[in-house]
């Protein structure tokens, strides 16, 4: 199962959720486990970061 990293915009907590791809598609904004805020954003996993530089 893939892991997704999230960051809370309110308190700055980062947390990791284990979700299936289906679950991830359904969920938009996760609740922060620290303060309960839904102002969370997903941190882009390093594996998905593309470098478009060609040298
Ligand atoms: Zn929070």
mmCIF file of the protein (N, C-alpha, C, O) and its ligand, coordinates in Angstrom:
data_MODEL
# 
_entry.id   MODEL 
# 
loop_
_entity.id 
_entity.type 
_entity.pdbx_number_of_molecules 
1 polymer     1 
2 non-polymer 1 
# 
_entity_poly.entity_id                      1 
_entity_poly.type                           'polypeptide(L)' 
_entity_poly.nstd_linkage                   no 
_entity_poly.nstd_monomer                   no 
_entity_poly.pdbx_seq_one_letter_code       
;(UNK)(UNK)(UNK)(UNK)(UNK)(UNK)(UNK)(UNK)(UNK)(UNK)(UNK)(UNK)(UNK)(UNK)(UNK)(UNK)
(UNK)(UNK)(UNK)(UNK)(UNK)(UNK)(UNK)(UNK)(UNK)(UNK)(UNK)(UNK)(UNK)(UNK)(UNK)(UNK)
(UNK)(UNK)(UNK)(UNK)(UNK)(UNK)(UNK)(UNK)(UNK)(UNK)(UNK)(UNK)(UNK)(UNK)(UNK)(UNK)
(UNK)(UNK)(UNK)(UNK)(UNK)(UNK)(UNK)
;
_entity_poly.pdbx_seq_one_letter_code_can   XXXXXXXXXXXXXXXXXXXXXXXXXXXXXXXXXXXXXXXXXXXXXXXXXXXXXXX 
_entity_poly.pdbx_strand_id                 A 
# 
loop_
_entity_poly_seq.entity_id 
_entity_poly_seq.num 
_entity_poly_seq.mon_id 
_entity_poly_seq.hetero 
1 1  UNK n 
1 2  UNK n 
1 3  UNK n 
1 4  UNK n 
1 5  UNK n 
1 6  UNK n 
1 7  UNK n 
1 8  UNK n 
1 9  UNK n 
1 10 UNK n 
1 11 UNK n 
1 12 UNK n 
1 13 UNK n 
1 14 UNK n 
1 15 UNK n 
1 16 UNK n 
1 17 UNK n 
1 18 UNK n 
1 19 UNK n 
1 20 UNK n 
1 21 UNK n 
1 22 UNK n 
1 23 UNK n 
1 24 UNK n 
1 25 UNK n 
1 26 UNK n 
1 27 UNK n 
1 28 UNK n 
1 29 UNK n 
1 30 UNK n 
1 31 UNK n 
1 32 UNK n 
1 33 UNK n 
1 34 UNK n 
1 35 UNK n 
1 36 UNK n 
1 37 UNK n 
1 38 UNK n 
1 39 UNK n 
1 40 UNK n 
1 41 UNK n 
1 42 UNK n 
1 43 UNK n 
1 44 UNK n 
1 45 UNK n 
1 46 UNK n 
1 47 UNK n 
1 48 UNK n 
1 49 UNK n 
1 50 UNK n 
1 51 UNK n 
1 52 UNK n 
1 53 UNK n 
1 54 UNK n 
1 55 UNK n 
# 
loop_
_struct_asym.id 
_struct_asym.entity_id 
A 1 
B 2 
# 
loop_
_chem_comp.id 
_chem_comp.type 
_chem_comp.mon_nstd_flag 
UNK 'L-peptide linking' . 
ZN  non-polymer         . 
# 
_pdbx_entity_nonpoly.entity_id   2 
_pdbx_entity_nonpoly.name        ? 
_pdbx_entity_nonpoly.comp_id     ZN 
# 
_pdbx_nonpoly_scheme.asym_id         B 
_pdbx_nonpoly_scheme.entity_id       2 
_pdbx_nonpoly_scheme.mon_id          ZN 
_pdbx_nonpoly_scheme.ndb_seq_num     1 
_pdbx_nonpoly_scheme.pdb_seq_num     101 
_pdbx_nonpoly_scheme.auth_seq_num    101 
_pdbx_nonpoly_scheme.pdb_mon_id      ZN 
_pdbx_nonpoly_scheme.auth_mon_id     ZN 
_pdbx_nonpoly_scheme.pdb_strand_id   A 
_pdbx_nonpoly_scheme.pdb_ins_code    . 
# 
loop_
_atom_site.group_PDB 
_atom_site.id 
_atom_site.type_symbol 
_atom_site.label_atom_id 
_atom_site.label_alt_id 
_atom_site.label_comp_id 
_atom_site.label_asym_id 
_atom_site.label_entity_id 
_atom_site.label_seq_id 
_atom_site.pdbx_PDB_ins_code 
_atom_site.Cartn_x 
_atom_site.Cartn_y 
_atom_site.Cartn_z 
_atom_site.occupancy 
_atom_site.B_iso_or_equiv 
_atom_site.pdbx_formal_charge 
_atom_site.auth_seq_id 
_atom_site.auth_comp_id 
_atom_site.auth_asym_id 
_atom_site.auth_atom_id 
_atom_site.pdbx_PDB_model_num 
ATOM   1   N  N  . UNK A 1 1  ? 0.848   -1.205 0.000   1.00 0.00 ? 1   UNK A N  1 
ATOM   2   C  CA . UNK A 1 1  ? 0.000   0.000  0.000   1.00 0.00 ? 1   UNK A CA 1 
ATOM   3   C  C  . UNK A 1 1  ? 0.877   1.247  0.000   1.00 0.00 ? 1   UNK A C  1 
ATOM   4   O  O  . UNK A 1 1  ? 1.850   1.322  0.750   1.00 0.00 ? 1   UNK A O  1 
ATOM   5   N  N  . UNK A 1 2  ? 0.547   2.199  -0.815  1.00 0.00 ? 2   UNK A N  1 
ATOM   6   C  CA . UNK A 1 2  ? 1.400   3.391  -0.862  1.00 0.00 ? 2   UNK A CA 1 
ATOM   7   C  C  . UNK A 1 2  ? 1.193   4.295  0.350   1.00 0.00 ? 2   UNK A C  1 
ATOM   8   O  O  . UNK A 1 2  ? 0.129   4.306  0.971   1.00 0.00 ? 2   UNK A O  1 
ATOM   9   N  N  . UNK A 1 3  ? 2.214   5.029  0.657   1.00 0.00 ? 3   UNK A N  1 
ATOM   10  C  CA . UNK A 1 3  ? 2.147   6.003  1.733   1.00 0.00 ? 3   UNK A CA 1 
ATOM   11  C  C  . UNK A 1 3  ? 2.110   7.398  1.145   1.00 0.00 ? 3   UNK A C  1 
ATOM   12  O  O  . UNK A 1 3  ? 2.763   7.693  0.144   1.00 0.00 ? 3   UNK A O  1 
ATOM   13  N  N  . UNK A 1 4  ? 1.331   8.247  1.790   1.00 0.00 ? 4   UNK A N  1 
ATOM   14  C  CA . UNK A 1 4  ? 1.249   9.627  1.340   1.00 0.00 ? 4   UNK A CA 1 
ATOM   15  C  C  . UNK A 1 4  ? 1.601   10.545 2.503   1.00 0.00 ? 4   UNK A C  1 
ATOM   16  O  O  . UNK A 1 4  ? 1.118   10.361 3.621   1.00 0.00 ? 4   UNK A O  1 
ATOM   17  N  N  . UNK A 1 5  ? 2.427   11.513 2.237   1.00 0.00 ? 5   UNK A N  1 
ATOM   18  C  CA . UNK A 1 5  ? 2.811   12.483 3.256   1.00 0.00 ? 5   UNK A CA 1 
ATOM   19  C  C  . UNK A 1 5  ? 1.955   13.733 3.121   1.00 0.00 ? 5   UNK A C  1 
ATOM   20  O  O  . UNK A 1 5  ? 1.734   14.250 2.027   1.00 0.00 ? 5   UNK A O  1 
ATOM   21  N  N  . UNK A 1 6  ? 1.487   14.194 4.262   1.00 0.00 ? 6   UNK A N  1 
ATOM   22  C  CA . UNK A 1 6  ? 0.674   15.405 4.283   1.00 0.00 ? 6   UNK A CA 1 
ATOM   23  C  C  . UNK A 1 6  ? 1.266   16.410 5.242   1.00 0.00 ? 6   UNK A C  1 
ATOM   24  O  O  . UNK A 1 6  ? 2.004   16.064 6.165   1.00 0.00 ? 6   UNK A O  1 
ATOM   25  N  N  . UNK A 1 7  ? 0.922   17.676 5.002   1.00 0.00 ? 7   UNK A N  1 
ATOM   26  C  CA . UNK A 1 7  ? 1.329   18.733 5.907   1.00 0.00 ? 7   UNK A CA 1 
ATOM   27  C  C  . UNK A 1 7  ? 0.109   19.563 6.262   1.00 0.00 ? 7   UNK A C  1 
ATOM   28  O  O  . UNK A 1 7  ? -0.696  19.893 5.391   1.00 0.00 ? 7   UNK A O  1 
ATOM   29  N  N  . UNK A 1 8  ? -0.031  19.902 7.534   1.00 0.00 ? 8   UNK A N  1 
ATOM   30  C  CA . UNK A 1 8  ? -1.126  20.753 7.991   1.00 0.00 ? 8   UNK A CA 1 
ATOM   31  C  C  . UNK A 1 8  ? -0.704  22.204 7.850   1.00 0.00 ? 8   UNK A C  1 
ATOM   32  O  O  . UNK A 1 8  ? 0.359   22.607 8.323   1.00 0.00 ? 8   UNK A O  1 
ATOM   33  N  N  . UNK A 1 9  ? -1.563  22.991 7.183   1.00 0.00 ? 9   UNK A N  1 
ATOM   34  C  CA . UNK A 1 9  ? -1.225  24.398 6.986   1.00 0.00 ? 9   UNK A CA 1 
ATOM   35  C  C  . UNK A 1 9  ? -1.433  25.208 8.252   1.00 0.00 ? 9   UNK A C  1 
ATOM   36  O  O  . UNK A 1 9  ? -0.868  26.291 8.402   1.00 0.00 ? 9   UNK A O  1 
ATOM   37  N  N  . UNK A 1 10 ? -2.242  24.687 9.162   1.00 0.00 ? 10  UNK A N  1 
ATOM   38  C  CA . UNK A 1 10 ? -2.534  25.441 10.378  1.00 0.00 ? 10  UNK A CA 1 
ATOM   39  C  C  . UNK A 1 10 ? -1.461  25.292 11.437  1.00 0.00 ? 10  UNK A C  1 
ATOM   40  O  O  . UNK A 1 10 ? -1.008  26.284 12.007  1.00 0.00 ? 10  UNK A O  1 
ATOM   41  N  N  . UNK A 1 11 ? -1.048  24.059 11.707  1.00 0.00 ? 11  UNK A N  1 
ATOM   42  C  CA . UNK A 1 11 ? -0.088  23.861 12.792  1.00 0.00 ? 11  UNK A CA 1 
ATOM   43  C  C  . UNK A 1 11 ? 1.271   23.375 12.291  1.00 0.00 ? 11  UNK A C  1 
ATOM   44  O  O  . UNK A 1 11 ? 2.224   23.280 13.065  1.00 0.00 ? 11  UNK A O  1 
ATOM   45  N  N  . UNK A 1 12 ? 1.357   23.071 11.002  1.00 0.00 ? 12  UNK A N  1 
ATOM   46  C  CA . UNK A 1 12 ? 2.655   22.703 10.451  1.00 0.00 ? 12  UNK A CA 1 
ATOM   47  C  C  . UNK A 1 12 ? 3.048   21.249 10.669  1.00 0.00 ? 12  UNK A C  1 
ATOM   48  O  O  . UNK A 1 12 ? 4.148   20.833 10.305  1.00 0.00 ? 12  UNK A O  1 
ATOM   49  N  N  . UNK A 1 13 ? 2.144   20.484 11.263  1.00 0.00 ? 13  UNK A N  1 
ATOM   50  C  CA . UNK A 1 13 ? 2.424   19.063 11.480  1.00 0.00 ? 13  UNK A CA 1 
ATOM   51  C  C  . UNK A 1 13 ? 2.492   18.319 10.157  1.00 0.00 ? 13  UNK A C  1 
ATOM   52  O  O  . UNK A 1 13 ? 1.667   18.536 9.269   1.00 0.00 ? 13  UNK A O  1 
ATOM   53  N  N  . UNK A 1 14 ? 3.452   17.466 10.034  1.00 0.00 ? 14  UNK A N  1 
ATOM   54  C  CA . UNK A 1 14 ? 3.474   16.563 8.888   1.00 0.00 ? 14  UNK A CA 1 
ATOM   55  C  C  . UNK A 1 14 ? 3.130   15.163 9.371   1.00 0.00 ? 14  UNK A C  1 
ATOM   56  O  O  . UNK A 1 14 ? 3.580   14.726 10.431  1.00 0.00 ? 14  UNK A O  1 
ATOM   57  N  N  . UNK A 1 15 ? 2.327   14.471 8.577   1.00 0.00 ? 15  UNK A N  1 
ATOM   58  C  CA . UNK A 1 15 ? 1.934   13.128 8.962   1.00 0.00 ? 15  UNK A CA 1 
ATOM   59  C  C  . UNK A 1 15 ? 1.829   12.263 7.723   1.00 0.00 ? 15  UNK A C  1 
ATOM   60  O  O  . UNK A 1 15 ? 1.698   12.759 6.604   1.00 0.00 ? 15  UNK A O  1 
ATOM   61  N  N  . UNK A 1 16 ? 1.889   10.973 7.945   1.00 0.00 ? 16  UNK A N  1 
ATOM   62  C  CA . UNK A 1 16 ? 1.874   10.024 6.848   1.00 0.00 ? 16  UNK A CA 1 
ATOM   63  C  C  . UNK A 1 16 ? 0.622   9.164  6.936   1.00 0.00 ? 16  UNK A C  1 
ATOM   64  O  O  . UNK A 1 16 ? 0.289   8.643  8.001   1.00 0.00 ? 16  UNK A O  1 
ATOM   65  N  N  . UNK A 1 17 ? -0.063  9.021  5.820   1.00 0.00 ? 17  UNK A N  1 
ATOM   66  C  CA . UNK A 1 17 ? -1.236  8.171  5.756   1.00 0.00 ? 17  UNK A CA 1 
ATOM   67  C  C  . UNK A 1 17 ? -0.964  7.012  4.805   1.00 0.00 ? 17  UNK A C  1 
ATOM   68  O  O  . UNK A 1 17 ? -0.387  7.178  3.730   1.00 0.00 ? 17  UNK A O  1 
ATOM   69  N  N  . UNK A 1 18 ? -1.395  5.850  5.234   1.00 0.00 ? 18  UNK A N  1 
ATOM   70  C  CA . UNK A 1 18 ? -1.295  4.693  4.374   1.00 0.00 ? 18  UNK A CA 1 
ATOM   71  C  C  . UNK A 1 18 ? -2.650  4.510  3.707   1.00 0.00 ? 18  UNK A C  1 
ATOM   72  O  O  . UNK A 1 18 ? -3.650  4.261  4.381   1.00 0.00 ? 18  UNK A O  1 
ATOM   73  N  N  . UNK A 1 19 ? -2.684  4.631  2.405   1.00 0.00 ? 19  UNK A N  1 
ATOM   74  C  CA . UNK A 1 19 ? -3.954  4.575  1.698   1.00 0.00 ? 19  UNK A CA 1 
ATOM   75  C  C  . UNK A 1 19 ? -3.812  3.735  0.446   1.00 0.00 ? 19  UNK A C  1 
ATOM   76  O  O  . UNK A 1 19 ? -2.753  3.680  -0.179  1.00 0.00 ? 19  UNK A O  1 
ATOM   77  N  N  . UNK A 1 20 ? -4.904  3.087  0.099   1.00 0.00 ? 20  UNK A N  1 
ATOM   78  C  CA . UNK A 1 20 ? -4.924  2.476  -1.216  1.00 0.00 ? 20  UNK A CA 1 
ATOM   79  C  C  . UNK A 1 20 ? -5.115  3.590  -2.234  1.00 0.00 ? 20  UNK A C  1 
ATOM   80  O  O  . UNK A 1 20 ? -5.491  4.707  -1.878  1.00 0.00 ? 20  UNK A O  1 
ATOM   81  N  N  . UNK A 1 21 ? -4.862  3.291  -3.474  1.00 0.00 ? 21  UNK A N  1 
ATOM   82  C  CA . UNK A 1 21 ? -5.034  4.304  -4.512  1.00 0.00 ? 21  UNK A CA 1 
ATOM   83  C  C  . UNK A 1 21 ? -6.486  4.785  -4.553  1.00 0.00 ? 21  UNK A C  1 
ATOM   84  O  O  . UNK A 1 21 ? -6.750  5.973  -4.740  1.00 0.00 ? 21  UNK A O  1 
ATOM   85  N  N  . UNK A 1 22 ? -7.416  3.856  -4.378  1.00 0.00 ? 22  UNK A N  1 
ATOM   86  C  CA . UNK A 1 22 ? -8.839  4.206  -4.363  1.00 0.00 ? 22  UNK A CA 1 
ATOM   87  C  C  . UNK A 1 22 ? -9.176  5.162  -3.237  1.00 0.00 ? 22  UNK A C  1 
ATOM   88  O  O  . UNK A 1 22 ? -9.860  6.166  -3.442  1.00 0.00 ? 22  UNK A O  1 
ATOM   89  N  N  . UNK A 1 23 ? -8.691  4.844  -2.046  1.00 0.00 ? 23  UNK A N  1 
ATOM   90  C  CA . UNK A 1 23 ? -8.933  5.705  -0.895  1.00 0.00 ? 23  UNK A CA 1 
ATOM   91  C  C  . UNK A 1 23 ? -8.372  7.092  -1.138  1.00 0.00 ? 23  UNK A C  1 
ATOM   92  O  O  . UNK A 1 23 ? -8.992  8.103  -0.810  1.00 0.00 ? 23  UNK A O  1 
ATOM   93  N  N  . UNK A 1 24 ? -7.207  7.115  -1.710  1.00 0.00 ? 24  UNK A N  1 
ATOM   94  C  CA . UNK A 1 24 ? -6.546  8.383  -1.949  1.00 0.00 ? 24  UNK A CA 1 
ATOM   95  C  C  . UNK A 1 24 ? -7.346  9.248  -2.925  1.00 0.00 ? 24  UNK A C  1 
ATOM   96  O  O  . UNK A 1 24 ? -7.419  10.467 -2.773  1.00 0.00 ? 24  UNK A O  1 
ATOM   97  N  N  . UNK A 1 25 ? -7.938  8.605  -3.919  1.00 0.00 ? 25  UNK A N  1 
ATOM   98  C  CA . UNK A 1 25 ? -8.745  9.325  -4.892  1.00 0.00 ? 25  UNK A CA 1 
ATOM   99  C  C  . UNK A 1 25 ? -9.995  9.904  -4.242  1.00 0.00 ? 25  UNK A C  1 
ATOM   100 O  O  . UNK A 1 25 ? -10.421 11.013 -4.567  1.00 0.00 ? 25  UNK A O  1 
ATOM   101 N  N  . UNK A 1 26 ? -10.570 9.148  -3.331  1.00 0.00 ? 26  UNK A N  1 
ATOM   102 C  CA . UNK A 1 26 ? -11.803 9.594  -2.680  1.00 0.00 ? 26  UNK A CA 1 
ATOM   103 C  C  . UNK A 1 26 ? -11.562 10.730 -1.716  1.00 0.00 ? 26  UNK A C  1 
ATOM   104 O  O  . UNK A 1 26 ? -12.352 11.672 -1.653  1.00 0.00 ? 26  UNK A O  1 
ATOM   105 N  N  . UNK A 1 27 ? -10.482 10.653 -0.967  1.00 0.00 ? 27  UNK A N  1 
ATOM   106 C  CA . UNK A 1 27 ? -10.208 11.658 0.057   1.00 0.00 ? 27  UNK A CA 1 
ATOM   107 C  C  . UNK A 1 27 ? -9.602  12.889 -0.580  1.00 0.00 ? 27  UNK A C  1 
ATOM   108 O  O  . UNK A 1 27 ? -8.672  12.789 -1.381  1.00 0.00 ? 27  UNK A O  1 
ATOM   109 N  N  . UNK A 1 28 ? -10.113 14.023 -0.235  1.00 0.00 ? 28  UNK A N  1 
ATOM   110 C  CA . UNK A 1 28 ? -9.482  15.239 -0.729  1.00 0.00 ? 28  UNK A CA 1 
ATOM   111 C  C  . UNK A 1 28 ? -8.640  15.864 0.376   1.00 0.00 ? 28  UNK A C  1 
ATOM   112 O  O  . UNK A 1 28 ? -7.411  15.892 0.301   1.00 0.00 ? 28  UNK A O  1 
ATOM   113 N  N  . UNK A 1 29 ? -9.312  16.357 1.385   1.00 0.00 ? 29  UNK A N  1 
ATOM   114 C  CA . UNK A 1 29 ? -8.569  16.988 2.459   1.00 0.00 ? 29  UNK A CA 1 
ATOM   115 C  C  . UNK A 1 29 ? -8.669  16.169 3.735   1.00 0.00 ? 29  UNK A C  1 
ATOM   116 O  O  . UNK A 1 29 ? -9.743  16.023 4.318   1.00 0.00 ? 29  UNK A O  1 
ATOM   117 N  N  . UNK A 1 30 ? -7.563  15.655 4.143   1.00 0.00 ? 30  UNK A N  1 
ATOM   118 C  CA . UNK A 1 30 ? -7.515  14.862 5.359   1.00 0.00 ? 30  UNK A CA 1 
ATOM   119 C  C  . UNK A 1 30 ? -7.518  15.770 6.579   1.00 0.00 ? 30  UNK A C  1 
ATOM   120 O  O  . UNK A 1 30 ? -7.071  16.917 6.538   1.00 0.00 ? 30  UNK A O  1 
ATOM   121 N  N  . UNK A 1 31 ? -8.037  15.213 7.664   1.00 0.00 ? 31  UNK A N  1 
ATOM   122 C  CA . UNK A 1 31 ? -8.005  15.934 8.927   1.00 0.00 ? 31  UNK A CA 1 
ATOM   123 C  C  . UNK A 1 31 ? -6.615  15.830 9.543   1.00 0.00 ? 31  UNK A C  1 
ATOM   124 O  O  . UNK A 1 31 ? -5.991  14.769 9.544   1.00 0.00 ? 31  UNK A O  1 
ATOM   125 N  N  . UNK A 1 32 ? -6.161  16.935 10.054  1.00 0.00 ? 32  UNK A N  1 
ATOM   126 C  CA . UNK A 1 32 ? -4.888  16.928 10.769  1.00 0.00 ? 32  UNK A CA 1 
ATOM   127 C  C  . UNK A 1 32 ? -5.050  16.162 12.080  1.00 0.00 ? 32  UNK A C  1 
ATOM   128 O  O  . UNK A 1 32 ? -5.985  16.433 12.834  1.00 0.00 ? 32  UNK A O  1 
ATOM   129 N  N  . UNK A 1 33 ? -4.169  15.220 12.364  1.00 0.00 ? 33  UNK A N  1 
ATOM   130 C  CA . UNK A 1 33 ? -4.284  14.447 13.602  1.00 0.00 ? 33  UNK A CA 1 
ATOM   131 C  C  . UNK A 1 33 ? -3.960  15.274 14.841  1.00 0.00 ? 33  UNK A C  1 
ATOM   132 O  O  . UNK A 1 33 ? -4.308  14.886 15.957  1.00 0.00 ? 33  UNK A O  1 
ATOM   133 N  N  . UNK A 1 34 ? -3.301  16.399 14.652  1.00 0.00 ? 34  UNK A N  1 
ATOM   134 C  CA . UNK A 1 34 ? -2.911  17.244 15.781  1.00 0.00 ? 34  UNK A CA 1 
ATOM   135 C  C  . UNK A 1 34 ? -3.998  18.231 16.171  1.00 0.00 ? 34  UNK A C  1 
ATOM   136 O  O  . UNK A 1 34 ? -4.395  18.293 17.335  1.00 0.00 ? 34  UNK A O  1 
ATOM   137 N  N  . UNK A 1 35 ? -4.480  19.004 15.204  1.00 0.00 ? 35  UNK A N  1 
ATOM   138 C  CA . UNK A 1 35 ? -5.402  20.091 15.534  1.00 0.00 ? 35  UNK A CA 1 
ATOM   139 C  C  . UNK A 1 35 ? -6.773  19.912 14.893  1.00 0.00 ? 35  UNK A C  1 
ATOM   140 O  O  . UNK A 1 35 ? -7.678  20.700 15.164  1.00 0.00 ? 35  UNK A O  1 
ATOM   141 N  N  . UNK A 1 36 ? -6.949  18.899 14.052  1.00 0.00 ? 36  UNK A N  1 
ATOM   142 C  CA . UNK A 1 36 ? -8.259  18.633 13.469  1.00 0.00 ? 36  UNK A CA 1 
ATOM   143 C  C  . UNK A 1 36 ? -8.587  19.495 12.272  1.00 0.00 ? 36  UNK A C  1 
ATOM   144 O  O  . UNK A 1 36 ? -9.680  19.387 11.716  1.00 0.00 ? 36  UNK A O  1 
ATOM   145 N  N  . UNK A 1 37 ? -7.665  20.347 11.862  1.00 0.00 ? 37  UNK A N  1 
ATOM   146 C  CA . UNK A 1 37 ? -7.885  21.193 10.705  1.00 0.00 ? 37  UNK A CA 1 
ATOM   147 C  C  . UNK A 1 37 ? -7.925  20.370 9.424   1.00 0.00 ? 37  UNK A C  1 
ATOM   148 O  O  . UNK A 1 37 ? -7.242  19.354 9.295   1.00 0.00 ? 37  UNK A O  1 
ATOM   149 N  N  . UNK A 1 38 ? -8.731  20.824 8.491   1.00 0.00 ? 38  UNK A N  1 
ATOM   150 C  CA . UNK A 1 38 ? -8.739  20.155 7.193   1.00 0.00 ? 38  UNK A CA 1 
ATOM   151 C  C  . UNK A 1 38 ? -7.903  20.914 6.163   1.00 0.00 ? 38  UNK A C  1 
ATOM   152 O  O  . UNK A 1 38 ? -7.916  20.593 4.974   1.00 0.00 ? 38  UNK A O  1 
ATOM   153 N  N  . UNK A 1 39 ? -7.197  21.899 6.628   1.00 0.00 ? 39  UNK A N  1 
ATOM   154 C  CA . UNK A 1 39 ? -6.316  22.631 5.712   1.00 0.00 ? 39  UNK A CA 1 
ATOM   155 C  C  . UNK A 1 39 ? -5.003  21.888 5.571   1.00 0.00 ? 39  UNK A C  1 
ATOM   156 O  O  . UNK A 1 39 ? -3.947  22.357 5.994   1.00 0.00 ? 39  UNK A O  1 
ATOM   157 N  N  . UNK A 1 40 ? -5.098  20.726 4.971   1.00 0.00 ? 40  UNK A N  1 
ATOM   158 C  CA . UNK A 1 40 ? -3.901  19.921 4.791   1.00 0.00 ? 40  UNK A CA 1 
ATOM   159 C  C  . UNK A 1 40 ? -3.574  19.827 3.314   1.00 0.00 ? 40  UNK A C  1 
ATOM   160 O  O  . UNK A 1 40 ? -4.451  19.908 2.455   1.00 0.00 ? 40  UNK A O  1 
ATOM   161 N  N  . UNK A 1 41 ? -2.325  19.661 3.049   1.00 0.00 ? 41  UNK A N  1 
ATOM   162 C  CA . UNK A 1 41 ? -1.947  19.469 1.655   1.00 0.00 ? 41  UNK A CA 1 
ATOM   163 C  C  . UNK A 1 41 ? -1.006  18.281 1.579   1.00 0.00 ? 41  UNK A C  1 
ATOM   164 O  O  . UNK A 1 41 ? -0.266  17.973 2.514   1.00 0.00 ? 41  UNK A O  1 
ATOM   165 N  N  . UNK A 1 42 ? -1.064  17.638 0.449   1.00 0.00 ? 42  UNK A N  1 
ATOM   166 C  CA . UNK A 1 42 ? -0.201  16.491 0.260   1.00 0.00 ? 42  UNK A CA 1 
ATOM   167 C  C  . UNK A 1 42 ? 1.178   16.951 -0.147  1.00 0.00 ? 42  UNK A C  1 
ATOM   168 O  O  . UNK A 1 42 ? 1.334   17.797 -1.028  1.00 0.00 ? 42  UNK A O  1 
ATOM   169 N  N  . UNK A 1 43 ? 2.163   16.394 0.495   1.00 0.00 ? 43  UNK A N  1 
ATOM   170 C  CA . UNK A 1 43 ? 3.535   16.654 0.083   1.00 0.00 ? 43  UNK A CA 1 
ATOM   171 C  C  . UNK A 1 43 ? 3.857   15.731 -1.082  1.00 0.00 ? 43  UNK A C  1 
ATOM   172 O  O  . UNK A 1 43 ? 3.582   14.532 -1.024  1.00 0.00 ? 43  UNK A O  1 
ATOM   173 N  N  . UNK A 1 44 ? 4.415   16.263 -2.093  1.00 0.00 ? 44  UNK A N  1 
ATOM   174 C  CA . UNK A 1 44 ? 4.694   15.467 -3.286  1.00 0.00 ? 44  UNK A CA 1 
ATOM   175 C  C  . UNK A 1 44 ? 5.814   14.469 -2.998  1.00 0.00 ? 44  UNK A C  1 
ATOM   176 O  O  . UNK A 1 44 ? 6.919   14.850 -2.613  1.00 0.00 ? 44  UNK A O  1 
ATOM   177 N  N  . UNK A 1 45 ? 5.513   13.209 -3.186  1.00 0.00 ? 45  UNK A N  1 
ATOM   178 C  CA . UNK A 1 45 ? 6.547   12.196 -2.958  1.00 0.00 ? 45  UNK A CA 1 
ATOM   179 C  C  . UNK A 1 45 ? 7.720   12.391 -3.906  1.00 0.00 ? 45  UNK A C  1 
ATOM   180 O  O  . UNK A 1 45 ? 7.553   12.760 -5.069  1.00 0.00 ? 45  UNK A O  1 
ATOM   181 N  N  . UNK A 1 46 ? 8.891   12.137 -3.387  1.00 0.00 ? 46  UNK A N  1 
ATOM   182 C  CA . UNK A 1 46 ? 10.100  12.368 -4.164  1.00 0.00 ? 46  UNK A CA 1 
ATOM   183 C  C  . UNK A 1 46 ? 10.116  11.550 -5.448  1.00 0.00 ? 46  UNK A C  1 
ATOM   184 O  O  . UNK A 1 46 ? 10.672  11.975 -6.460  1.00 0.00 ? 46  UNK A O  1 
ATOM   185 N  N  . UNK A 1 47 ? 9.498   10.367 -5.396  1.00 0.00 ? 47  UNK A N  1 
ATOM   186 C  CA . UNK A 1 47 ? 9.533   9.492  -6.578  1.00 0.00 ? 47  UNK A CA 1 
ATOM   187 C  C  . UNK A 1 47 ? 8.751   10.072 -7.737  1.00 0.00 ? 47  UNK A C  1 
ATOM   188 O  O  . UNK A 1 47 ? 8.989   9.728  -8.895  1.00 0.00 ? 47  UNK A O  1 
ATOM   189 N  N  . UNK A 1 48 ? 7.797   10.972 -7.413  1.00 0.00 ? 48  UNK A N  1 
ATOM   190 C  CA . UNK A 1 48 ? 6.988   11.538 -8.477  1.00 0.00 ? 48  UNK A CA 1 
ATOM   191 C  C  . UNK A 1 48 ? 7.554   12.843 -9.028  1.00 0.00 ? 48  UNK A C  1 
ATOM   192 O  O  . UNK A 1 48 ? 7.060   13.382 -10.019 1.00 0.00 ? 48  UNK A O  1 
ATOM   193 N  N  . UNK A 1 49 ? 8.590   13.336 -8.373  1.00 0.00 ? 49  UNK A N  1 
ATOM   194 C  CA . UNK A 1 49 ? 9.190   14.577 -8.848  1.00 0.00 ? 49  UNK A CA 1 
ATOM   195 C  C  . UNK A 1 49 ? 9.982   14.302 -10.113 1.00 0.00 ? 49  UNK A C  1 
ATOM   196 O  O  . UNK A 1 49 ? 10.897  13.479 -10.145 1.00 0.00 ? 49  UNK A O  1 
ATOM   197 N  N  . UNK A 1 50 ? 9.598   15.014 -11.134 1.00 0.00 ? 50  UNK A N  1 
ATOM   198 C  CA . UNK A 1 50 ? 10.283  14.808 -12.408 1.00 0.00 ? 50  UNK A CA 1 
ATOM   199 C  C  . UNK A 1 50 ? 11.249  15.950 -12.669 1.00 0.00 ? 50  UNK A C  1 
ATOM   200 O  O  . UNK A 1 50 ? 10.937  17.120 -12.451 1.00 0.00 ? 50  UNK A O  1 
ATOM   201 N  N  . UNK A 1 51 ? 12.384  15.591 -13.125 1.00 0.00 ? 51  UNK A N  1 
ATOM   202 C  CA . UNK A 1 51 ? 13.324  16.619 -13.542 1.00 0.00 ? 51  UNK A CA 1 
ATOM   203 C  C  . UNK A 1 51 ? 13.305  16.672 -15.064 1.00 0.00 ? 51  UNK A C  1 
ATOM   204 O  O  . UNK A 1 51 ? 13.616  15.696 -15.747 1.00 0.00 ? 51  UNK A O  1 
ATOM   205 N  N  . UNK A 1 52 ? 12.936  17.820 -15.563 1.00 0.00 ? 52  UNK A N  1 
ATOM   206 C  CA . UNK A 1 52 ? 12.801  17.944 -17.009 1.00 0.00 ? 52  UNK A CA 1 
ATOM   207 C  C  . UNK A 1 52 ? 14.074  18.468 -17.667 1.00 0.00 ? 52  UNK A C  1 
ATOM   208 O  O  . UNK A 1 52 ? 14.130  18.729 -18.869 1.00 0.00 ? 52  UNK A O  1 
ATOM   209 N  N  . UNK A 1 53 ? 15.078  18.608 -16.834 1.00 0.00 ? 53  UNK A N  1 
ATOM   210 C  CA . UNK A 1 53 ? 16.322  19.136 -17.383 1.00 0.00 ? 53  UNK A CA 1 
ATOM   211 C  C  . UNK A 1 53 ? 17.031  18.116 -18.253 1.00 0.00 ? 53  UNK A C  1 
ATOM   212 O  O  . UNK A 1 53 ? 17.238  16.965 -17.869 1.00 0.00 ? 53  UNK A O  1 
ATOM   213 N  N  . UNK A 1 54 ? 17.382  18.562 -19.394 1.00 0.00 ? 54  UNK A N  1 
ATOM   214 C  CA . UNK A 1 54 ? 18.234  17.738 -20.240 1.00 0.00 ? 54  UNK A CA 1 
ATOM   215 C  C  . UNK A 1 54 ? 19.520  18.503 -20.493 1.00 0.00 ? 54  UNK A C  1 
ATOM   216 O  O  . UNK A 1 54 ? 19.502  19.646 -20.949 1.00 0.00 ? 54  UNK A O  1 
ATOM   217 N  N  . UNK A 1 55 ? 20.603  17.875 -20.198 1.00 0.00 ? 55  UNK A N  1 
ATOM   218 C  CA . UNK A 1 55 ? 21.851  18.593 -20.402 1.00 0.00 ? 55  UNK A CA 1 
ATOM   219 C  C  . UNK A 1 55 ? 22.704  17.955 -21.467 1.00 0.00 ? 55  UNK A C  1 
ATOM   220 O  O  . UNK A 1 55 ? 23.796  18.444 -21.759 1.00 0.00 ? 55  UNK A O  1 
HETATM 221 ZN ZN . ZN  B 2 .  ? -2.840  20.817 12.326  1.00 0.00 ? 101 ZN  A ZN 1 
# 
